[in-house]
């Protein structure tokens, strides 16, 4: 049963939270908890139409919702990992405490791919080529030579990419 947020938040925002949560794979029983967290975040958010990015309120709200949903999923995946790790160390795990880690890991990888695709779409073509080279296991020297860059310039670009990843909350991916 969903809480009634009438008077606190416009109904289109509540519906948007539910739609985005379903798209990100939240189960019905998880959506209510996510709603409570995100409604609080939206109550503290003030849309400014004069922002230089020029996005609409719906775009800004969608971005805030997606960021919070991703945070919730990452927190859940980290918790599952900790429960598994420390449960194995203790040697005594009740069956009801066991989590399907493979599913949590798969969800985390899907979220990470989505986040990387979002960040990657904002990168310059050269930055994407560098990321592709790094993901293929090529050395920095190989990448620099293939792109006609000095190693120093390549390192500066990689530092800029790392900053973008950190801003997007993906610092653990480096």
Secondary structure, 3 states (H helix, E strand, C coil): CCCCCCCCCCHHHHHHHHHHHHHCCCCHHHHHHHHHHHHHHHHCCCCCCCCCCCCCHHHHHHHHHHHHHHHHHHHHHHHHHHHHHHHHHHCCCCHHHCCCHHHHHHHHHHHHHHHHHHHHHCCCHHHHHHHHHHHCCCCHHHHHHHHCCCHHHHHHHHHHHHHHHHHCCCHHHC
